[in-house]
Each structure stands twice: as structure tokens, then as C-alpha cells.
Amino acid sequence: MSASSGRHFLQIPGPTNVPDRVLRALAQPTIDHRGPDFAELALDVLRRVEPVFGTSGPVVIYPSSGTGAWEAALVNTLSPGDRVLAFETGHFATLWRDMAEGLGLVVDFVPGDWRHGVDPAVVAERLAADEQHRIAAVMVVHNETSTGVTSRVPEIRAAIDEAGHPALLLVDTISSLGSIDYRHDEWGVDVTVSCSQKGLMLPPGLGFNAISAKALAAAERARLPKSYWNWAPFLEANERGFYPYTPPTNLLYGLREALSLLESEGLPAVFARHDRHAAATRAAVRGWGLEVLCADEREHSSSLTAVLLPEEHDANKVRQIILDRFDMSLGAGLGKLTGRVFRIGHLGDLNDLTLAGTLAGVQMGLELAGVPVDPSGLRAALDVLRG
């Protein structure tokens, strides 16, 4: 059966659904990016995006994907041969490691099982052992999009402080910003990396770096090659509301509207909504008799849930049935989780009824794929949503 009516359910963990108000904002006529109207737009967006990061410091907004923002964080703060500490929490943490190595950095990569976040005790142990302070930075993925595991950044910051180590703290919030409580300044993060197409409810195309004073000082010493990603011309031009090169004007229109939506709901309410939807999804998974991939109750993601299937079942087959029969897209398992998990995205522009419909479609798809599930899983989710 081919579904042709109604809206497609896009329940991957990003890109997420773009609200109609944001779509309309994106469609405004492009303006002169060297004129006063653009300066007004840029200054407004730069000011209003700061609370989403939990910072009063500068935020650079690149025309880029999150991958570009990863690179910007590294090349602006580090030099060839610098040592960084990174953790195998999932597919995207591994890709960030690969980028660091490709840029000429030496990566101490702590292996992991993709079911747990960064262990703060290991951070403290590794840094305490680094008596010569050769480690220049600690790289952490706050919310690992491939696994649905959220690392405990405040505890990681405390571990760095406990070790008395001067390493920078670089944090990827690509699938957590605007969905999960995050506090750049309070948690002592030096560079926060993010992008537009997840909790900010925009199409892909914007990359972000929130920058601490310590990171700005490091940038004065950093010697990795950079041009497009260089913070210095950005920060200078941003003071006047401009860009050092052609800006993504229409995406900035959309960002302004998305920020208005977040402000209207209030960030605490946004985070509470995501927490509730995540709890409902986990209730469904456990009610079906299946396993949530994240193995630590303290690290469950409020952006997405990765569902681990029994070894005899193919998660990609389940996803294909759900797409064909119910016109709904779910996230695939990535890397070594290919075929073992599917990922339910519950972030961004989402309400209770959309999530209920999503979980109904997942339950029907599992049944059609021959995965033995208890149909009371959906009821368990609805009980959470009613509560």
C-alpha cells in the first residue's frame, strides 16, 4: 500500500520538521547583505541566539553544516600536533575523531560500547595522569545522535576541574541544542558546536560556535590552517551586524522566526516537552518488550530513542515496512549499529498527538515485520502523555 494523502511523518533525529511559520519566513525576499536592514537582522539574531546556548558571549553563525562547525572549533583553538582527548560514544564521536586526526591532531580515543556516554571518572583519570598538560582539549558529544545517549557535561567539567587541568572543553550539541537543557557559560564549556536542522527547527545550512573567553585566548595561539572558518574576521564583522563573506540571509530569517517560537514557549517548557516525549517513547519500547539502546538511566536522550531489536530481526526491514505502509521515516542504525537499531526522533516541532501517531505507526510496523511485541506498548506511552 502506498500512502499518498496527509503529511509525511519525518521522525528521524534530524533534519526535523520545519514549522510553517519558519517556512514562510524563509520565503521572504532576499535583501542587500551590506545594507542596514541586514545589519538589523543579524544583530537581532546574534543577540537572541545567546540564551539558547546559555551564554552571554559571542556566537558565530556559519553558512555550513554541523561538520563545518566541528572543524571551526578545532582549527580556531588548536595547533598541529596538539593532543586531544576524545571518547567513542557513537558514530558521530568517531567521525569527529577522524576529522581531528585528518587535521594533524593526535587523538587519545577512549573506546566505548556505544551504550554509554563519556565517563567523568575516566576524564579525571586521564587528565590527572597528564602531568605535563600535553592534552590541549577534551572533545565531548553531548547527545550522540547515533545512539540516543546524552553525556553528563556538568560532571565532565567537574572532572576537568578536579584534575586541575587547563584543557579546553569542546562540546558537540548538534542534536541537543534547543531540545535538552544546556548551559555553555555555567558548565564552563569553551566551544559549543551546533547546527540548524534539529532542535532549532530549520533546514540544514547553519553551523554554530559559541565561544568562551578562554577559547578566544587560545585562538590567538592556534596555528592550524584556517580561512573560511576563522573566527577573527567573523567577530569583527558581527560587531556591526555583517559577515566577512556572503551570509545565508534567508536562513537567518528562518532562525529569527524559530527563536521567536522557542521564546514564546519558553526554554524550560521546551525542555520539559522533550523530556515527556522521550519518557513516553521509552515506555512504549519497554512495553513492547524491546530494549532501549542507552544502558544508563542518567543518560537517556530527550531528543531521540534508539531501539535495539533481537539479533534475528533486521531493523532496516522494519524501517522499510513503516515507510512503505505508513509514510513515516525513522532513523537508521549507523556504523556498527547498522541493521541492529532504528531511531525514533522526538525533537523539534512536535506535539503529543504527533508522537502518539508515530508510536502507533512503529507498533504496527513491528508487528508487520514479524517482531514479537506486546501491543500494550502504545498504551504505556499514552499513559505517560496523559499524565
FIDRENFI-278385 format. One record per residue (C-alpha): residue number from 0; x, y, z. Coordinates in steps of 0.5 Angstrom, whole numbers. Each point is the difference from the previous one (the first is absolute). Last residue first. Layout:
BEGIN
node num = NUM; east = X; north = Y; up = Z
...
% end
This chain:
BEGIN
node num = 386; east = 0; north = 24; up = 66
node num = 385; east = -4; north = 0; up = -7
node num = 384; east = 7; north = -1; up = -4
node num = 383; east = 2; north = -5; up = 5
node num = 382; east = -6; north = -4; up = 0
node num = 381; east = 0; north = 0; up = -8
node num = 380; east = 7; north = -3; up = 0
node num = 379; east = -2; north = -6; up = 4
node num = 378; east = -6; north = -1; up = -4
node num = 377; east = 5; north = 0; up = -6
node num = 376; east = 4; north = -5; up = 3
node num = 375; east = -6; north = -4; up = 2
node num = 374; east = 0; north = -4; up = -7
node num = 373; east = 6; north = -4; up = 3
node num = 372; east = 5; north = -1; up = -6
node num = 371; east = 2; north = -6; up = -4
node num = 370; east = 4; north = 2; up = -6
node num = 369; east = -4; north = -2; up = -6
node num = 368; east = 1; north = 6; up = -5
node num = 367; east = -7; north = 1; up = 0
node num = 366; east = 0; north = 0; up = 8
node num = 365; east = 6; north = 5; up = 0
node num = 364; east = -3; north = 4; up = -5
node num = 363; east = -7; north = 1; up = 4
node num = 362; east = 4; north = 2; up = 6
node num = 361; east = 4; north = 5; up = -3
node num = 360; east = -6; north = 3; up = -3
node num = 359; east = -3; north = 0; up = 6
node num = 358; east = 6; north = 4; up = 3
node num = 357; east = 0; north = 5; up = -5
node num = 356; east = -7; north = 1; up = 1
node num = 355; east = 0; north = 1; up = 7
node num = 354; east = 6; north = 5; up = -1
node num = 353; east = -4; north = 4; up = -5
node num = 352; east = -5; north = 0; up = 5
node num = 351; east = 4; north = 3; up = 6
node num = 350; east = 4; north = 5; up = -4
node num = 349; east = 6; north = 1; up = -4
node num = 348; east = 4; north = 6; up = -4
node num = 347; east = 7; north = -2; up = 3
node num = 346; east = 1; north = -7; up = 3
node num = 345; east = -3; north = -7; up = 0
node num = 344; east = 5; north = -4; up = -5
node num = 343; east = -1; north = -7; up = 0
node num = 342; east = 6; north = -4; up = -1
node num = 341; east = 0; north = -7; up = -3
node num = 340; east = 5; north = -5; up = 3
node num = 339; east = 4; north = -6; up = -2
node num = 338; east = 0; north = 1; up = -8
node num = 337; east = 6; north = 4; up = 0
node num = 336; east = 2; north = 1; up = 7
node num = 335; east = 8; north = -1; up = -1
node num = 334; east = -1; north = 7; up = -4
node num = 333; east = -7; north = 3; up = 0
node num = 332; east = -6; north = -3; up = 1
node num = 331; east = -6; north = 3; up = -4
node num = 330; east = -4; north = 6; up = 2
node num = 329; east = -8; north = -1; up = -1
node num = 328; east = -4; north = 3; up = -6
node num = 327; east = -7; north = -1; up = 0
node num = 326; east = -5; north = -1; up = -6
node num = 325; east = -4; north = -5; up = 4
node num = 324; east = 1; north = -7; up = -5
node num = 323; east = 6; north = 2; up = -4
node num = 322; east = 4; north = 4; up = 5
node num = 321; east = -2; north = -5; up = 6
node num = 320; east = 2; north = -6; up = -4
node num = 319; east = 6; north = 3; up = -2
node num = 318; east = 2; north = 2; up = 7
node num = 317; east = -2; north = -7; up = 3
node num = 316; east = 5; north = -3; up = -6
node num = 315; east = 5; north = 4; up = 2
node num = 314; east = 0; north = -2; up = 8
node num = 313; east = 1; north = -7; up = -3
node num = 312; east = -2; north = -5; up = 5
node num = 311; east = 3; north = -7; up = 3
node num = 310; east = 5; north = 4; up = 4
node num = 309; east = -6; north = 3; up = 5
node num = 308; east = -1; north = 7; up = -2
node num = 307; east = 3; north = 6; up = 4
node num = 306; east = -4; north = 7; up = 0
node num = 305; east = 4; north = 6; up = -1
node num = 304; east = -4; north = 6; up = 4
node num = 303; east = 0; north = 7; up = -3
node num = 302; east = 1; north = 7; up = 3
node num = 301; east = -1; north = -1; up = 7
node num = 300; east = 6; north = -4; up = 1
node num = 299; east = 0; north = -5; up = 5
node num = 298; east = 7; north = 1; up = 4
node num = 297; east = -2; north = -1; up = 8
node num = 296; east = -4; north = -6; up = -2
node num = 295; east = 7; north = -4; up = -2
node num = 294; east = -1; north = -5; up = -6
node num = 293; east = -2; north = 4; up = -6
node num = 292; east = -2; north = -5; up = -5
node num = 291; east = -7; north = 0; up = 2
node num = 290; east = -2; north = -7; up = 0
node num = 289; east = -7; north = -4; up = -2
node num = 288; east = -6; north = -3; up = 4
node num = 287; east = -5; north = 4; up = -4
node num = 286; east = -1; north = 4; up = 7
node num = 285; east = 7; north = 1; up = 0
node num = 284; east = 0; north = 4; up = -6
node num = 283; east = -6; north = 3; up = 1
node num = 282; east = 2; north = 3; up = 7
node num = 281; east = 7; north = 2; up = -3
node num = 280; east = -5; north = 4; up = -5
node num = 279; east = -4; north = 3; up = 5
node num = 278; east = 6; north = 2; up = 4
node num = 277; east = 3; north = 4; up = -6
node num = 276; east = -6; north = 4; up = -1
node num = 275; east = 0; north = 2; up = 7
node num = 274; east = 7; north = 2; up = 0
node num = 273; east = -1; north = 4; up = -7
node num = 272; east = -6; north = 4; up = 3
node num = 271; east = 4; north = 1; up = 6
node num = 270; east = 6; north = 3; up = -4
node num = 269; east = -5; north = 5; up = -4
node num = 268; east = -3; north = 2; up = 7
node num = 267; east = 6; north = 2; up = 3
node num = 266; east = 2; north = 3; up = -7
node num = 265; east = -6; north = 5; up = 0
node num = 264; east = -6; north = -2; up = -5
node num = 263; east = 0; north = 7; up = -3
node num = 262; east = 8; north = 1; up = 0
node num = 261; east = 1; north = -7; up = -3
node num = 260; east = -5; north = 2; up = -6
node num = 259; east = 3; north = 7; up = 0
node num = 258; east = 7; north = -3; up = -1
node num = 257; east = -3; north = -4; up = -6
node num = 256; east = -2; north = 6; up = -3
node num = 255; east = 7; north = 3; up = 0
node num = 254; east = 3; north = -6; up = -2
node num = 253; east = -5; north = 0; up = -6
node num = 252; east = 2; north = 7; up = -2
node num = 251; east = 8; north = -2; up = 1
node num = 250; east = -2; north = -6; up = -5
node num = 249; east = -2; north = 5; up = -5
node num = 248; east = 6; north = 4; up = 1
node num = 247; east = 6; north = -5; up = 0
node num = 246; east = 5; north = 5; up = 0
node num = 245; east = 5; north = 2; up = -6
node num = 244; east = 7; north = 1; up = 3
node num = 243; east = 3; north = 3; up = 6
node num = 242; east = -7; north = 1; up = 3
node num = 241; east = -4; north = 6; up = 3
node num = 240; east = -3; north = 2; up = 6
node num = 239; east = 5; north = 6; up = 2
node num = 238; east = 3; north = -5; up = 6
node num = 237; east = -1; north = -5; up = -5
node num = 236; east = 5; north = 2; up = -5
node num = 235; east = 6; north = 0; up = 6
node num = 234; east = -3; north = -7; up = 2
node num = 233; east = 0; north = -3; up = -6
node num = 232; east = 7; north = 3; up = -2
node num = 231; east = 3; north = -4; up = 6
node num = 230; east = -4; north = -6; up = 0
node num = 229; east = 4; north = -3; up = -6
node num = 228; east = -4; north = -6; up = -3
node num = 227; east = 0; north = 3; up = -7
node num = 226; east = 8; north = 1; up = 1
node num = 225; east = 3; north = -5; up = 4
node num = 224; east = 7; north = -4; up = 1
node num = 223; east = 1; north = -3; up = 7
node num = 222; east = 5; north = 5; up = 4
node num = 221; east = -4; north = 2; up = 6
node num = 220; east = 3; north = 5; up = 5
node num = 219; east = -5; north = 6; up = -1
node num = 218; east = -6; north = -5; up = -1
node num = 217; east = 2; north = -3; up = 7
node num = 216; east = -2; north = 7; up = 3
node num = 215; east = -6; north = 0; up = -3
node num = 214; east = -1; north = -7; up = 2
node num = 213; east = 1; north = 2; up = 8
node num = 212; east = -5; north = 6; up = -2
node num = 211; east = -5; north = -5; up = -1
node num = 210; east = -3; north = -2; up = -7
node num = 209; east = -7; north = -2; up = -3
node num = 208; east = 1; north = -3; up = -7
node num = 207; east = -5; north = -1; up = -5
node num = 206; east = -2; north = -3; up = -6
node num = 205; east = -5; north = 2; up = -5
node num = 204; east = -3; north = -4; up = -6
node num = 203; east = -4; north = -5; up = 1
node num = 202; east = -8; north = 2; up = 0
node num = 201; east = -2; north = 3; up = 7
node num = 200; east = -4; north = -3; up = 6
node num = 199; east = 6; north = 3; up = 5
node num = 198; east = -1; north = -7; up = 4
node num = 197; east = 3; north = -4; up = -7
node num = 196; east = 2; north = 4; up = -6
node num = 195; east = 4; north = 6; up = 2
node num = 194; east = 6; north = -2; up = 2
node num = 193; east = 5; north = -1; up = 7
node num = 192; east = 7; north = 1; up = 3
node num = 191; east = 1; north = 2; up = 7
node num = 190; east = 7; north = 3; up = 1
node num = 189; east = 3; north = 1; up = 7
node num = 188; east = -5; north = -3; up = 4
node num = 187; east = 0; north = 2; up = 7
node num = 186; east = -7; north = -3; up = 2
node num = 185; east = -3; north = 7; up = 2
node num = 184; east = 2; north = 3; up = -6
node num = 183; east = -2; north = -5; up = -5
node num = 182; east = -6; north = -2; up = 3
node num = 181; east = -4; north = -6; up = -3
node num = 180; east = -7; north = -3; up = 2
node num = 179; east = -2; north = -4; up = -6
node num = 178; east = -4; north = 1; up = -6
node num = 177; east = 2; north = 7; up = -2
node num = 176; east = 7; north = -2; up = -1
node num = 175; east = 0; north = -8; up = 1
node num = 174; east = 1; north = -3; up = -7
node num = 173; east = 6; north = 4; up = -2
node num = 172; east = 3; north = 2; up = 7
node num = 171; east = 7; north = -2; up = -2
node num = 170; east = 4; north = 2; up = 6
node num = 169; east = 8; north = 3; up = 0
node num = 168; east = 3; north = 0; up = 7
node num = 167; east = 7; north = 4; up = 0
node num = 166; east = 5; north = -4; up = 4
node num = 165; east = 3; north = 4; up = 6
node num = 164; east = 0; north = -6; up = 5
node num = 163; east = -1; north = 1; up = 8
node num = 162; east = -2; north = -8; up = 0
node num = 161; east = -7; north = 2; up = 4
node num = 160; east = -1; north = 6; up = -5
node num = 159; east = 0; north = -5; up = -6
node num = 158; east = -5; north = -5; up = 4
node num = 157; east = -4; north = 6; up = 2
node num = 156; east = -1; north = 2; up = -8
node num = 155; east = -1; north = -8; up = -1
node num = 154; east = -6; north = 0; up = 5
node num = 153; east = -3; north = 7; up = -3
node num = 152; east = 0; north = -4; up = -7
node num = 151; east = -3; north = -6; up = 2
node num = 150; east = 0; north = -4; up = -7
node num = 149; east = -7; north = -1; up = -3
node num = 148; east = -1; north = -7; up = -3
node num = 147; east = -5; north = 0; up = -6
node num = 146; east = 4; north = -5; up = -4
node num = 145; east = 2; north = 3; up = -7
node num = 144; east = -2; north = 7; up = 2
node num = 143; east = 5; north = 0; up = 6
node num = 142; east = -2; north = 6; up = 4
node num = 141; east = 5; north = 4; up = 4
node num = 140; east = 6; north = -2; up = -5
node num = 139; east = 6; north = 1; up = 4
node num = 138; east = 7; north = 2; up = -2
node num = 137; east = 5; north = 2; up = 5
node num = 136; east = 6; north = 5; up = -2
node num = 135; east = 7; north = 1; up = 1
node num = 134; east = 3; north = -6; up = 3
node num = 133; east = 7; north = 0; up = 1
node num = 132; east = -1; north = 3; up = 7
node num = 131; east = 7; north = -3; up = 2
node num = 130; east = -4; north = -3; up = 6
node num = 129; east = -5; north = -4; up = -5
node num = 128; east = -1; north = -6; up = 5
node num = 127; east = -5; north = 5; up = 3
node num = 126; east = -3; north = 2; up = -6
node num = 125; east = -2; north = -8; up = -2
node num = 124; east = -2; north = -2; up = 7
node num = 123; east = -5; north = 7; up = 0
node num = 122; east = -3; north = -2; up = -7
node num = 121; east = 0; north = -7; up = 2
node num = 120; east = -4; north = 2; up = 6
node num = 119; east = -5; north = 4; up = -4
node num = 118; east = -2; north = -6; up = -4
node num = 117; east = -2; north = 3; up = -7
node num = 116; east = -7; north = -3; up = -2
node num = 115; east = -2; north = -7; up = 0
node num = 114; east = -3; north = -5; up = -5
node num = 113; east = 5; north = 1; up = -6
node num = 112; east = 5; north = -5; up = 4
node num = 111; east = 6; north = 4; up = 1
node num = 110; east = 7; north = 1; up = -2
node num = 109; east = 4; north = 6; up = 2
node num = 108; east = 3; north = 4; up = -5
node num = 107; east = 6; north = 4; up = 1
node num = 106; east = 1; north = 4; up = -6
node num = 105; east = 6; north = 3; up = -3
node num = 104; east = -2; north = 6; up = -4
node num = 103; east = 2; north = 1; up = -8
node num = 102; east = -7; north = 2; up = -3
node num = 101; east = -1; north = -7; up = -2
node num = 100; east = 1; north = -3; up = 7
node num = 99; east = -5; north = 6; up = 3
node num = 98; east = -5; north = -2; up = -6
node num = 97; east = 0; north = -8; up = 2
node num = 96; east = -1; north = 2; up = 7
node num = 95; east = -6; north = 4; up = -2
node num = 94; east = -3; north = -6; up = -4
node num = 93; east = 1; north = -5; up = 6
node num = 92; east = -4; north = 5; up = 4
node num = 91; east = -5; north = 0; up = -5
node num = 90; east = -1; north = -8; up = -1
node num = 89; east = 0; north = -1; up = 8
node num = 88; east = 3; north = 1; up = 7
node num = 87; east = 7; north = -1; up = -2
node num = 86; east = 3; north = 6; up = 4
node num = 85; east = 5; north = 5; up = -1
node num = 84; east = 6; north = 3; up = 3
node num = 83; east = 4; north = 5; up = -4
node num = 82; east = 8; north = 0; up = -2
node num = 81; east = 3; north = 6; up = -4
node num = 80; east = 4; north = -2; up = -5
node num = 79; east = -2; north = 6; up = -5
node num = 78; east = -3; north = 5; up = 4
node num = 77; east = -7; north = 1; up = 4
node num = 76; east = -5; north = 5; up = 1
node num = 75; east = -3; north = 3; up = -6
node num = 74; east = 1; north = -6; up = -4
node num = 73; east = -3; north = -5; up = 4
node num = 72; east = -7; north = 4; up = 2
node num = 71; east = 0; north = 2; up = -8
node num = 70; east = 0; north = -7; up = -2
node num = 69; east = -6; north = -2; up = 4
node num = 68; east = -4; north = 6; up = -2
node num = 67; east = 2; north = -3; up = -7
node num = 66; east = -3; north = -7; up = 2
node num = 65; east = -6; north = 4; up = 3
node num = 64; east = -2; north = 2; up = -7
node num = 63; east = 2; north = 7; up = -3
node num = 62; east = -1; north = 7; up = -1
node num = 61; east = 3; north = 2; up = 6
node num = 60; east = -3; north = 3; up = 7
node num = 59; east = 5; north = 2; up = 5
node num = 58; east = -3; north = 1; up = 7
node num = 57; east = 4; north = 5; up = 4
node num = 56; east = -1; north = 0; up = 8
node num = 55; east = -6; north = 1; up = 4
node num = 54; east = -1; north = -8; up = 0
node num = 53; east = -6; north = -5; up = 2
node num = 52; east = 1; north = -2; up = -8
node num = 51; east = -8; north = 1; up = -1
node num = 50; east = 1; north = 7; up = 4
node num = 49; east = 5; north = 2; up = -5
node num = 48; east = -4; north = -1; up = -6
node num = 47; east = -4; north = 7; up = 1
node num = 46; east = 6; north = 4; up = 0
node num = 45; east = 3; north = -3; up = -7
node num = 44; east = -7; north = 0; up = -3
node num = 43; east = -1; north = 7; up = 2
node num = 42; east = 7; north = 3; up = -3
node num = 41; east = -1; north = -4; up = -6
node num = 40; east = -7; north = 2; up = -2
node num = 39; east = 2; north = 8; up = 2
node num = 38; east = 6; north = -1; up = -4
node num = 37; east = -4; north = -3; up = -6
node num = 36; east = -5; north = 6; up = 0
node num = 35; east = 6; north = 5; up = 0
node num = 34; east = 3; north = -2; up = -6
node num = 33; east = 6; north = -5; up = -2
node num = 32; east = -4; north = -6; up = 0
node num = 31; east = -5; north = 3; up = -5
node num = 30; east = -6; north = -4; up = 1
node num = 29; east = -3; north = -6; up = -2
node num = 28; east = -8; north = 0; up = -1
node num = 27; east = -3; north = -4; up = 6
node num = 26; east = -1; north = -8; up = -2
node num = 25; east = 4; north = -2; up = 6
node num = 24; east = -5; north = 4; up = 5
node num = 23; east = -6; north = -4; up = -3
node num = 22; east = 4; north = -7; up = 1
node num = 21; east = 1; north = 2; up = 7
node num = 20; east = -7; north = 2; up = 2
node num = 19; east = -2; north = -7; up = -3
node num = 18; east = 5; north = -4; up = 4
node num = 17; east = 5; north = -3; up = -2
node num = 16; east = 0; north = -8; up = 1
node num = 15; east = 7; north = -3; up = 2
node num = 14; east = 6; north = -1; up = -3
node num = 13; east = 2; north = -3; up = 4
node num = 12; east = -2; north = -6; up = 5
node num = 11; east = -4; north = -3; up = -5
node num = 10; east = -8; north = 0; up = 1
node num = 9; east = -2; north = 3; up = -6
node num = 8; east = -7; north = -2; up = -1
node num = 7; east = -2; north = 2; up = -7
node num = 6; east = -7; north = 4; up = 0
node num = 5; east = -6; north = -2; up = -2
node num = 4; east = -2; north = -4; up = -6
node num = 3; east = 4; north = -4; up = -5
node num = 2; east = 2; north = -6; up = 4
node num = 1; east = 2; north = -6; up = -4
node num = 0; east = -3; north = -7; up = 2
% end
